[in-house]
Amino acid sequence: MAALRPEQILKILEVTDSLNLHRESVMIPLSTEDEGNVTILADRRVRIVVPSNKPFEERLTELRPVLAKMNLPSTQE
């Protein structure tokens, strides 16, 4: 299990920003997990766990389509 670097977190936030997802509604654990996952929590925040079994850049390119298919919480102004 590895830890995410600050620049990796910023790259993830660039993807969520491009979908107009408010940063306060995004939760990114600092540790990775084997498979990783993207889920919507009960409080409507999006939890993005980066997988450790794939290169970060590969997972990053997959993230936008995964998020786009989800019923994301509306943008907070």
HTML snippet that shows the backbone in 3Dmol.js (N, CA, C, O; Angstrom):
<script src="https://3Dmol.org/build/3Dmol-min.js"></script>
<div id="view" style="width:600px;height:400px;position:relative"></div>
<script>
const pdb = `
ATOM      1  N   MET A   1       0.856  -1.169   0.000  1.00  0.00           N
ATOM      2  CA  MET A   1       0.000   0.000   0.000  1.00  0.00           C
ATOM      3  C   MET A   1       0.905   1.236   0.000  1.00  0.00           C
ATOM      4  O   MET A   1       1.708   1.425   0.914  1.00  0.00           O
ATOM      5  N   ALA A   2       0.770   2.054  -1.008  1.00  0.00           N
ATOM      6  CA  ALA A   2       1.580   3.261  -1.152  1.00  0.00           C
ATOM      7  C   ALA A   2       0.761   4.488  -0.790  1.00  0.00           C
ATOM      8  O   ALA A   2      -0.466   4.441  -0.707  1.00  0.00           O
ATOM      9  N   ALA A   3       1.469   5.581  -0.577  1.00  0.00           N
ATOM     10  CA  ALA A   3       0.791   6.852  -0.291  1.00  0.00           C
ATOM     11  C   ALA A   3       0.816   7.726  -1.539  1.00  0.00           C
ATOM     12  O   ALA A   3       1.787   7.726  -2.296  1.00  0.00           O
ATOM     13  N   LEU A   4      -0.263   8.466  -1.740  1.00  0.00           N
ATOM     14  CA  LEU A   4      -0.324   9.399  -2.861  1.00  0.00           C
ATOM     15  C   LEU A   4       0.566  10.600  -2.580  1.00  0.00           C
ATOM     16  O   LEU A   4       0.723  11.024  -1.435  1.00  0.00           O
ATOM     17  N   ARG A   5       1.136  11.130  -3.631  1.00  0.00           N
ATOM     18  CA  ARG A   5       1.941  12.340  -3.528  1.00  0.00           C
ATOM     19  C   ARG A   5       1.037  13.546  -3.789  1.00  0.00           C
ATOM     20  O   ARG A   5       0.014  13.417  -4.461  1.00  0.00           O
ATOM     21  N   PRO A   6       1.406  14.713  -3.263  1.00  0.00           N
ATOM     22  CA  PRO A   6       0.572  15.912  -3.459  1.00  0.00           C
ATOM     23  C   PRO A   6       0.281  16.199  -4.934  1.00  0.00           C
ATOM     24  O   PRO A   6      -0.836  16.593  -5.267  1.00  0.00           O
ATOM     25  N   GLU A   7       1.243  16.014  -5.806  1.00  0.00           N
ATOM     26  CA  GLU A   7       1.007  16.290  -7.226  1.00  0.00           C
ATOM     27  C   GLU A   7      -0.005  15.315  -7.836  1.00  0.00           C
ATOM     28  O   GLU A   7      -0.719  15.676  -8.772  1.00  0.00           O
ATOM     29  N   GLN A   8      -0.074  14.095  -7.320  1.00  0.00           N
ATOM     30  CA  GLN A   8      -1.075  13.134  -7.798  1.00  0.00           C
ATOM     31  C   GLN A   8      -2.472  13.560  -7.347  1.00  0.00           C
ATOM     32  O   GLN A   8      -3.433  13.464  -8.112  1.00  0.00           O
ATOM     33  N   ILE A   9      -2.578  14.021  -6.124  1.00  0.00           N
ATOM     34  CA  ILE A   9      -3.870  14.497  -5.633  1.00  0.00           C
ATOM     35  C   ILE A   9      -4.345  15.681  -6.468  1.00  0.00           C
ATOM     36  O   ILE A   9      -5.524  15.770  -6.808  1.00  0.00           O
ATOM     37  N   LEU A  10      -3.442  16.576  -6.794  1.00  0.00           N
ATOM     38  CA  LEU A  10      -3.805  17.727  -7.625  1.00  0.00           C
ATOM     39  C   LEU A  10      -4.285  17.297  -9.008  1.00  0.00           C
ATOM     40  O   LEU A  10      -5.200  17.907  -9.562  1.00  0.00           O
ATOM     41  N   LYS A  11      -3.679  16.260  -9.566  1.00  0.00           N
ATOM     42  CA  LYS A  11      -4.119  15.763 -10.878  1.00  0.00           C
ATOM     43  C   LYS A  11      -5.525  15.185 -10.790  1.00  0.00           C
ATOM     44  O   LYS A  11      -6.329  15.373 -11.703  1.00  0.00           O
ATOM     45  N   ILE A  12      -5.831  14.485  -9.704  1.00  0.00           N
ATOM     46  CA  ILE A  12      -7.179  13.954  -9.504  1.00  0.00           C
ATOM     47  C   ILE A  12      -8.169  15.112  -9.378  1.00  0.00           C
ATOM     48  O   ILE A  12      -9.254  15.074  -9.959  1.00  0.00           O
ATOM     49  N   LEU A  13      -7.796  16.126  -8.629  1.00  0.00           N
ATOM     50  CA  LEU A  13      -8.676  17.283  -8.457  1.00  0.00           C
ATOM     51  C   LEU A  13      -8.887  18.037  -9.769  1.00  0.00           C
ATOM     52  O   LEU A  13      -9.949  18.625  -9.971  1.00  0.00           O
ATOM     53  N   GLU A  14      -7.920  18.031 -10.644  1.00  0.00           N
ATOM     54  CA  GLU A  14      -8.109  18.646 -11.962  1.00  0.00           C
ATOM     55  C   GLU A  14      -9.223  17.926 -12.720  1.00  0.00           C
ATOM     56  O   GLU A  14     -10.028  18.556 -13.406  1.00  0.00           O
ATOM     57  N   VAL A  15      -9.261  16.597 -12.589  1.00  0.00           N
ATOM     58  CA  VAL A  15     -10.314  15.825 -13.251  1.00  0.00           C
ATOM     59  C   VAL A  15     -11.669  16.153 -12.630  1.00  0.00           C
ATOM     60  O   VAL A  15     -12.633  16.402 -13.354  1.00  0.00           O
ATOM     61  N   THR A  16     -11.753  16.157 -11.309  1.00  0.00           N
ATOM     62  CA  THR A  16     -13.048  16.443 -10.668  1.00  0.00           C
ATOM     63  C   THR A  16     -13.467  17.892 -10.917  1.00  0.00           C
ATOM     64  O   THR A  16     -14.656  18.176 -11.063  1.00  0.00           O
ATOM     65  N   ASP A  17     -12.501  18.808 -10.967  1.00  0.00           N
ATOM     66  CA  ASP A  17     -12.823  20.206 -11.290  1.00  0.00           C
ATOM     67  C   ASP A  17     -13.420  20.310 -12.690  1.00  0.00           C
ATOM     68  O   ASP A  17     -14.348  21.086 -12.916  1.00  0.00           O
ATOM     69  N   SER A  18     -12.893  19.538 -13.620  1.00  0.00           N
ATOM     70  CA  SER A  18     -13.391  19.599 -14.999  1.00  0.00           C
ATOM     71  C   SER A  18     -14.830  19.120 -15.114  1.00  0.00           C
ATOM     72  O   SER A  18     -15.514  19.419 -16.093  1.00  0.00           O
ATOM     73  N   LEU A  19     -15.287  18.377 -14.115  1.00  0.00           N
ATOM     74  CA  LEU A  19     -16.674  17.905 -14.079  1.00  0.00           C
ATOM     75  C   LEU A  19     -17.530  18.787 -13.171  1.00  0.00           C
ATOM     76  O   LEU A  19     -18.658  18.434 -12.827  1.00  0.00           O
ATOM     77  N   ASN A  20     -16.980  19.936 -12.789  1.00  0.00           N
ATOM     78  CA  ASN A  20     -17.678  20.893 -11.917  1.00  0.00           C
ATOM     79  C   ASN A  20     -18.081  20.288 -10.579  1.00  0.00           C
ATOM     80  O   ASN A  20     -19.121  20.635 -10.019  1.00  0.00           O
ATOM     81  N   LEU A  21     -17.262  19.396 -10.079  1.00  0.00           N
ATOM     82  CA  LEU A  21     -17.517  18.772  -8.789  1.00  0.00           C
ATOM     83  C   LEU A  21     -16.786  19.586  -7.723  1.00  0.00           C
ATOM     84  O   LEU A  21     -15.565  19.730  -7.779  1.00  0.00           O
ATOM     85  N   HIS A  22     -17.525  20.112  -6.759  1.00  0.00           N
ATOM     86  CA  HIS A  22     -16.936  20.947  -5.723  1.00  0.00           C
ATOM     87  C   HIS A  22     -15.909  20.143  -4.936  1.00  0.00           C
ATOM     88  O   HIS A  22     -16.146  18.983  -4.599  1.00  0.00           O
ATOM     89  N   ARG A  23     -14.783  20.754  -4.647  1.00  0.00           N
ATOM     90  CA  ARG A  23     -13.702  20.039  -3.954  1.00  0.00           C
ATOM     91  C   ARG A  23     -14.097  19.560  -2.568  1.00  0.00           C
ATOM     92  O   ARG A  23     -13.557  18.565  -2.084  1.00  0.00           O
ATOM     93  N   GLU A  24     -15.020  20.241  -1.926  1.00  0.00           N
ATOM     94  CA  GLU A  24     -15.464  19.785  -0.603  1.00  0.00           C
ATOM     95  C   GLU A  24     -16.307  18.519  -0.683  1.00  0.00           C
ATOM     96  O   GLU A  24     -16.556  17.876   0.337  1.00  0.00           O
ATOM     97  N   SER A  25     -16.744  18.157  -1.871  1.00  0.00           N
ATOM     98  CA  SER A  25     -17.535  16.936  -2.024  1.00  0.00           C
ATOM     99  C   SER A  25     -16.693  15.777  -2.565  1.00  0.00           C
ATOM    100  O   SER A  25     -17.228  14.759  -3.003  1.00  0.00           O
ATOM    101  N   VAL A  26     -15.372  15.947  -2.529  1.00  0.00           N
ATOM    102  CA  VAL A  26     -14.454  14.908  -2.995  1.00  0.00           C
ATOM    103  C   VAL A  26     -13.576  14.468  -1.830  1.00  0.00           C
ATOM    104  O   VAL A  26     -12.989  15.295  -1.132  1.00  0.00           O
ATOM    105  N   MET A  27     -13.494  13.154  -1.632  1.00  0.00           N
ATOM    106  CA  MET A  27     -12.639  12.592  -0.594  1.00  0.00           C
ATOM    107  C   MET A  27     -11.625  11.671  -1.276  1.00  0.00           C
ATOM    108  O   MET A  27     -12.002  10.733  -1.979  1.00  0.00           O
ATOM    109  N   ILE A  28     -10.354  11.944  -1.065  1.00  0.00           N
ATOM    110  CA  ILE A  28      -9.296  11.141  -1.667  1.00  0.00           C
ATOM    111  C   ILE A  28      -8.396  10.634  -0.542  1.00  0.00           C
ATOM    112  O   ILE A  28      -7.567  11.389  -0.035  1.00  0.00           O
ATOM    113  N   PRO A  29      -8.544   9.366  -0.141  1.00  0.00           N
ATOM    114  CA  PRO A  29      -7.646   8.820   0.883  1.00  0.00           C
ATOM    115  C   PRO A  29      -6.198   8.871   0.394  1.00  0.00           C
ATOM    116  O   PRO A  29      -5.926   8.689  -0.793  1.00  0.00           O
ATOM    117  N   LEU A  30      -5.296   9.116   1.306  1.00  0.00           N
ATOM    118  CA  LEU A  30      -3.882   9.211   0.937  1.00  0.00           C
ATOM    119  C   LEU A  30      -3.260   7.866   0.609  1.00  0.00           C
ATOM    120  O   LEU A  30      -2.265   7.807  -0.114  1.00  0.00           O
ATOM    121  N   SER A  31      -3.822   6.793   1.124  1.00  0.00           N
ATOM    122  CA  SER A  31      -3.274   5.466   0.836  1.00  0.00           C
ATOM    123  C   SER A  31      -4.011   4.824  -0.332  1.00  0.00           C
ATOM    124  O   SER A  31      -5.197   5.071  -0.551  1.00  0.00           O
ATOM    125  N   THR A  32      -3.290   4.003  -1.070  1.00  0.00           N
ATOM    126  CA  THR A  32      -3.885   3.281  -2.194  1.00  0.00           C
ATOM    127  C   THR A  32      -4.367   1.908  -1.712  1.00  0.00           C
ATOM    128  O   THR A  32      -3.982   1.446  -0.638  1.00  0.00           O
ATOM    129  N   GLU A  33      -5.205   1.273  -2.513  1.00  0.00           N
ATOM    130  CA  GLU A  33      -5.667  -0.089  -2.236  1.00  0.00           C
ATOM    131  C   GLU A  33      -5.464  -0.912  -3.499  1.00  0.00           C
ATOM    132  O   GLU A  33      -5.358  -0.353  -4.591  1.00  0.00           O
ATOM    133  N   ASP A  34      -5.410  -2.226  -3.366  1.00  0.00           N
ATOM    134  CA  ASP A  34      -5.145  -3.087  -4.521  1.00  0.00           C
ATOM    135  C   ASP A  34      -5.956  -2.702  -5.748  1.00  0.00           C
ATOM    136  O   ASP A  34      -5.389  -2.341  -6.779  1.00  0.00           O
ATOM    137  N   GLU A  35      -7.258  -2.774  -5.645  1.00  0.00           N
ATOM    138  CA  GLU A  35      -8.126  -2.517  -6.793  1.00  0.00           C
ATOM    139  C   GLU A  35      -8.528  -1.056  -6.917  1.00  0.00           C
ATOM    140  O   GLU A  35      -8.777  -0.578  -8.023  1.00  0.00           O
ATOM    141  N   GLY A  36      -8.595  -0.339  -5.800  1.00  0.00           N
ATOM    142  CA  GLY A  36      -9.088   1.029  -5.827  1.00  0.00           C
ATOM    143  C   GLY A  36     -10.578   1.035  -6.154  1.00  0.00           C
ATOM    144  O   GLY A  36     -11.139   0.001  -6.517  1.00  0.00           O
ATOM    145  N   ASN A  37     -11.212   2.183  -6.028  1.00  0.00           N
ATOM    146  CA  ASN A  37     -12.626   2.302  -6.386  1.00  0.00           C
ATOM    147  C   ASN A  37     -13.063   3.757  -6.332  1.00  0.00           C
ATOM    148  O   ASN A  37     -12.374   4.617  -5.783  1.00  0.00           O
ATOM    149  N   VAL A  38     -14.211   4.003  -6.909  1.00  0.00           N
ATOM    150  CA  VAL A  38     -14.853   5.308  -6.856  1.00  0.00           C
ATOM    151  C   VAL A  38     -16.281   5.062  -6.398  1.00  0.00           C
ATOM    152  O   VAL A  38     -17.026   4.323  -7.041  1.00  0.00           O
ATOM    153  N   THR A  39     -16.660   5.677  -5.292  1.00  0.00           N
ATOM    154  CA  THR A  39     -18.000   5.472  -4.743  1.00  0.00           C
ATOM    155  C   THR A  39     -18.595   6.803  -4.310  1.00  0.00           C
ATOM    156  O   THR A  39     -17.881   7.770  -4.044  1.00  0.00           O
ATOM    157  N   ILE A  40     -19.911   6.827  -4.246  1.00  0.00           N
ATOM    158  CA  ILE A  40     -20.613   7.964  -3.682  1.00  0.00           C
ATOM    159  C   ILE A  40     -21.044   7.552  -2.280  1.00  0.00           C
ATOM    160  O   ILE A  40     -21.764   6.570  -2.100  1.00  0.00           O
ATOM    161  N   LEU A  41     -20.596   8.308  -1.304  1.00  0.00           N
ATOM    162  CA  LEU A  41     -20.879   7.998   0.090  1.00  0.00           C
ATOM    163  C   LEU A  41     -22.293   8.440   0.467  1.00  0.00           C
ATOM    164  O   LEU A  41     -22.952   9.158  -0.286  1.00  0.00           O
ATOM    165  N   ALA A  42     -22.741   8.010   1.622  1.00  0.00           N
ATOM    166  CA  ALA A  42     -24.089   8.349   2.087  1.00  0.00           C
ATOM    167  C   ALA A  42     -24.297   9.851   2.199  1.00  0.00           C
ATOM    168  O   ALA A  42     -25.413  10.337   2.014  1.00  0.00           O
ATOM    169  N   ASP A  43     -23.237  10.590   2.500  1.00  0.00           N
ATOM    170  CA  ASP A  43     -23.351  12.048   2.610  1.00  0.00           C
ATOM    171  C   ASP A  43     -23.178  12.749   1.259  1.00  0.00           C
ATOM    172  O   ASP A  43     -23.035  13.970   1.200  1.00  0.00           O
ATOM    173  N   ARG A  44     -23.193  11.965   0.177  1.00  0.00           N
ATOM    174  CA  ARG A  44     -23.117  12.430  -1.223  1.00  0.00           C
ATOM    175  C   ARG A  44     -21.720  12.893  -1.641  1.00  0.00           C
ATOM    176  O   ARG A  44     -21.567  13.450  -2.728  1.00  0.00           O
ATOM    177  N   ARG A  45     -20.701  12.678  -0.811  1.00  0.00           N
ATOM    178  CA  ARG A  45     -19.334  12.961  -1.236  1.00  0.00           C
ATOM    179  C   ARG A  45     -18.858  11.818  -2.129  1.00  0.00           C
ATOM    180  O   ARG A  45     -19.313  10.681  -2.005  1.00  0.00           O
ATOM    181  N   VAL A  46     -17.950  12.140  -3.014  1.00  0.00           N
ATOM    182  CA  VAL A  46     -17.362  11.133  -3.895  1.00  0.00           C
ATOM    183  C   VAL A  46     -16.033  10.708  -3.292  1.00  0.00           C
ATOM    184  O   VAL A  46     -15.161  11.538  -3.038  1.00  0.00           O
ATOM    185  N   ARG A  47     -15.886   9.411  -3.067  1.00  0.00           N
ATOM    186  CA  ARG A  47     -14.650   8.859  -2.501  1.00  0.00           C
ATOM    187  C   ARG A  47     -13.878   8.199  -3.633  1.00  0.00           C
ATOM    188  O   ARG A  47     -14.378   7.287  -4.292  1.00  0.00           O
ATOM    189  N   ILE A  48     -12.658   8.668  -3.851  1.00  0.00           N
ATOM    190  CA  ILE A  48     -11.810   8.145  -4.924  1.00  0.00           C
ATOM    191  C   ILE A  48     -10.596   7.490  -4.284  1.00  0.00           C
ATOM    192  O   ILE A  48      -9.734   8.166  -3.722  1.00  0.00           O
ATOM    193  N   VAL A  49     -10.538   6.165  -4.377  1.00  0.00           N
ATOM    194  CA  VAL A  49      -9.404   5.408  -3.861  1.00  0.00           C
ATOM    195  C   VAL A  49      -8.568   4.969  -5.056  1.00  0.00           C
ATOM    196  O   VAL A  49      -9.061   4.272  -5.943  1.00  0.00           O
ATOM    197  N   VAL A  50      -7.323   5.371  -5.078  1.00  0.00           N
ATOM    198  CA  VAL A  50      -6.434   5.057  -6.193  1.00  0.00           C
ATOM    199  C   VAL A  50      -5.926   3.625  -6.038  1.00  0.00           C
ATOM    200  O   VAL A  50      -5.484   3.237  -4.956  1.00  0.00           O
ATOM    201  N   PRO A  51      -5.988   2.834  -7.121  1.00  0.00           N
ATOM    202  CA  PRO A  51      -5.506   1.454  -7.036  1.00  0.00           C
ATOM    203  C   PRO A  51      -3.977   1.393  -7.030  1.00  0.00           C
ATOM    204  O   PRO A  51      -3.304   2.208  -7.661  1.00  0.00           O
ATOM    205  N   SER A  52      -3.456   0.424  -6.312  1.00  0.00           N
ATOM    206  CA  SER A  52      -2.005   0.227  -6.288  1.00  0.00           C
ATOM    207  C   SER A  52      -1.563  -0.759  -7.361  1.00  0.00           C
ATOM    208  O   SER A  52      -0.368  -0.909  -7.613  1.00  0.00           O
ATOM    209  N   ASN A  53      -2.530  -1.439  -7.999  1.00  0.00           N
ATOM    210  CA  ASN A  53      -2.179  -2.468  -8.980  1.00  0.00           C
ATOM    211  C   ASN A  53      -2.077  -1.937 -10.410  1.00  0.00           C
ATOM    212  O   ASN A  53      -1.915  -2.721 -11.345  1.00  0.00           O
ATOM    213  N   LYS A  54      -2.168  -0.610 -10.594  1.00  0.00           N
ATOM    214  CA  LYS A  54      -2.048   0.010 -11.914  1.00  0.00           C
ATOM    215  C   LYS A  54      -1.167   1.240 -11.798  1.00  0.00           C
ATOM    216  O   LYS A  54      -1.107   1.865 -10.738  1.00  0.00           O
ATOM    217  N   PRO A  55      -0.486   1.593 -12.872  1.00  0.00           N
ATOM    218  CA  PRO A  55       0.251   2.862 -12.846  1.00  0.00           C
ATOM    219  C   PRO A  55      -0.723   4.026 -12.651  1.00  0.00           C
ATOM    220  O   PRO A  55      -1.838   4.010 -13.174  1.00  0.00           O
ATOM    221  N   PHE A  56      -0.294   5.022 -11.901  1.00  0.00           N
ATOM    222  CA  PHE A  56      -1.164   6.149 -11.579  1.00  0.00           C
ATOM    223  C   PHE A  56      -1.717   6.810 -12.837  1.00  0.00           C
ATOM    224  O   PHE A  56      -2.918   7.071 -12.908  1.00  0.00           O
ATOM    225  N   GLU A  57      -0.885   7.082 -13.819  1.00  0.00           N
ATOM    226  CA  GLU A  57      -1.330   7.782 -15.027  1.00  0.00           C
ATOM    227  C   GLU A  57      -2.403   6.980 -15.779  1.00  0.00           C
ATOM    228  O   GLU A  57      -3.315   7.560 -16.366  1.00  0.00           O
ATOM    229  N   GLU A  58      -2.290   5.664 -15.757  1.00  0.00           N
ATOM    230  CA  GLU A  58      -3.306   4.823 -16.407  1.00  0.00           C
ATOM    231  C   GLU A  58      -4.642   4.976 -15.696  1.00  0.00           C
ATOM    232  O   GLU A  58      -5.678   5.132 -16.343  1.00  0.00           O
ATOM    233  N   ARG A  59      -4.623   4.933 -14.386  1.00  0.00           N
ATOM    234  CA  ARG A  59      -5.859   5.081 -13.618  1.00  0.00           C
ATOM    235  C   ARG A  59      -6.442   6.483 -13.796  1.00  0.00           C
ATOM    236  O   ARG A  59      -7.659   6.657 -13.857  1.00  0.00           O
ATOM    237  N   LEU A  60      -5.566   7.466 -13.876  1.00  0.00           N
ATOM    238  CA  LEU A  60      -6.036   8.835 -14.043  1.00  0.00           C
ATOM    239  C   LEU A  60      -6.818   9.001 -15.348  1.00  0.00           C
ATOM    240  O   LEU A  60      -7.828   9.705 -15.374  1.00  0.00           O
ATOM    241  N   THR A  61      -6.369   8.368 -16.421  1.00  0.00           N
ATOM    242  CA  THR A  61      -7.090   8.472 -17.696  1.00  0.00           C
ATOM    243  C   THR A  61      -8.436   7.754 -17.629  1.00  0.00           C
ATOM    244  O   THR A  61      -9.355   8.097 -18.372  1.00  0.00           O
ATOM    245  N   GLU A  62      -8.559   6.774 -16.756  1.00  0.00           N
ATOM    246  CA  GLU A  62      -9.824   6.038 -16.606  1.00  0.00           C
ATOM    247  C   GLU A  62     -10.801   6.761 -15.684  1.00  0.00           C
ATOM    248  O   GLU A  62     -11.996   6.466 -15.700  1.00  0.00           O
ATOM    249  N   LEU A  63     -10.310   7.699 -14.885  1.00  0.00           N
ATOM    250  CA  LEU A  63     -11.140   8.315 -13.850  1.00  0.00           C
ATOM    251  C   LEU A  63     -12.280   9.158 -14.411  1.00  0.00           C
ATOM    252  O   LEU A  63     -13.414   9.035 -13.948  1.00  0.00           O
ATOM    253  N   ARG A  64     -12.012   9.997 -15.381  1.00  0.00           N
ATOM    254  CA  ARG A  64     -13.059  10.882 -15.919  1.00  0.00           C
ATOM    255  C   ARG A  64     -14.249  10.091 -16.466  1.00  0.00           C
ATOM    256  O   ARG A  64     -15.385  10.413 -16.117  1.00  0.00           O
ATOM    257  N   PRO A  65     -14.043   9.068 -17.311  1.00  0.00           N
ATOM    258  CA  PRO A  65     -15.201   8.299 -17.789  1.00  0.00           C
ATOM    259  C   PRO A  65     -15.978   7.621 -16.658  1.00  0.00           C
ATOM    260  O   PRO A  65     -17.205   7.544 -16.705  1.00  0.00           O
ATOM    261  N   VAL A  66     -15.267   7.135 -15.653  1.00  0.00           N
ATOM    262  CA  VAL A  66     -15.943   6.500 -14.511  1.00  0.00           C
ATOM    263  C   VAL A  66     -16.819   7.524 -13.795  1.00  0.00           C
ATOM    264  O   VAL A  66     -17.982   7.247 -13.500  1.00  0.00           O
ATOM    265  N   LEU A  67     -16.273   8.694 -13.516  1.00  0.00           N
ATOM    266  CA  LEU A  67     -17.036   9.737 -12.833  1.00  0.00           C
ATOM    267  C   LEU A  67     -18.194  10.232 -13.691  1.00  0.00           C
ATOM    268  O   LEU A  67     -19.275  10.511 -13.173  1.00  0.00           O
ATOM    269  N   ALA A  68     -17.975  10.342 -14.982  1.00  0.00           N
ATOM    270  CA  ALA A  68     -19.016  10.850 -15.879  1.00  0.00           C
ATOM    271  C   ALA A  68     -20.245   9.936 -15.906  1.00  0.00           C
ATOM    272  O   ALA A  68     -21.356  10.401 -16.160  1.00  0.00           O
ATOM    273  N   LYS A  69     -20.054   8.651 -15.650  1.00  0.00           N
ATOM    274  CA  LYS A  69     -21.160   7.687 -15.656  1.00  0.00           C
ATOM    275  C   LYS A  69     -21.936   7.670 -14.337  1.00  0.00           C
ATOM    276  O   LYS A  69     -23.008   7.072 -14.249  1.00  0.00           O
ATOM    277  N   MET A  70     -21.388   8.331 -13.312  1.00  0.00           N
ATOM    278  CA  MET A  70     -22.007   8.288 -11.992  1.00  0.00           C
ATOM    279  C   MET A  70     -23.002   9.426 -11.817  1.00  0.00           C
ATOM    280  O   MET A  70     -22.929  10.444 -12.505  1.00  0.00           O
ATOM    281  N   ASN A  71     -23.920   9.240 -10.897  1.00  0.00           N
ATOM    282  CA  ASN A  71     -24.865  10.294 -10.528  1.00  0.00           C
ATOM    283  C   ASN A  71     -24.182  11.186  -9.490  1.00  0.00           C
ATOM    284  O   ASN A  71     -24.395  11.041  -8.287  1.00  0.00           O
ATOM    285  N   LEU A  72     -23.353  12.115  -9.988  1.00  0.00           N
ATOM    286  CA  LEU A  72     -22.547  12.933  -9.099  1.00  0.00           C
ATOM    287  C   LEU A  72     -23.390  13.987  -8.380  1.00  0.00           C
ATOM    288  O   LEU A  72     -24.400  14.456  -8.904  1.00  0.00           O
ATOM    289  N   PRO A  73     -22.955  14.353  -7.167  1.00  0.00           N
ATOM    290  CA  PRO A  73     -23.668  15.431  -6.469  1.00  0.00           C
ATOM    291  C   PRO A  73     -23.552  16.730  -7.259  1.00  0.00           C
ATOM    292  O   PRO A  73     -22.564  16.957  -7.958  1.00  0.00           O
ATOM    293  N   SER A  74     -24.550  17.564  -7.145  1.00  0.00           N
ATOM    294  CA  SER A  74     -24.535  18.828  -7.894  1.00  0.00           C
ATOM    295  C   SER A  74     -23.459  19.746  -7.346  1.00  0.00           C
ATOM    296  O   SER A  74     -23.068  19.658  -6.182  1.00  0.00           O
ATOM    297  N   THR A  75     -22.992  20.627  -8.213  1.00  0.00           N
ATOM    298  CA  THR A  75     -21.953  21.568  -7.836  1.00  0.00           C
ATOM    299  C   THR A  75     -22.485  22.543  -6.804  1.00  0.00           C
ATOM    300  O   THR A  75     -23.597  23.059  -6.920  1.00  0.00           O
ATOM    301  N   GLN A  76     -21.674  22.780  -5.803  1.00  0.00           N
ATOM    302  CA  GLN A  76     -22.025  23.764  -4.775  1.00  0.00           C
ATOM    303  C   GLN A  76     -21.415  25.092  -5.190  1.00  0.00           C
ATOM    304  O   GLN A  76     -20.234  25.155  -5.531  1.00  0.00           O
ATOM    305  N   GLU A  77     -22.193  26.128  -5.165  1.00  0.00           N
ATOM    306  CA  GLU A  77     -21.697  27.459  -5.534  1.00  0.00           C
ATOM    307  C   GLU A  77     -21.144  28.154  -4.331  1.00  0.00           C
ATOM    308  O   GLU A  77     -20.677  29.288  -4.433  1.00  0.00           O
TER     309      GLU A  77
END
`;
const viewer = $3Dmol.createViewer("view");
viewer.addModel(pdb, "pdb");
viewer.setStyle({}, {cartoon: {color: "spectrum"}});
viewer.zoomTo();
viewer.render();
</script>
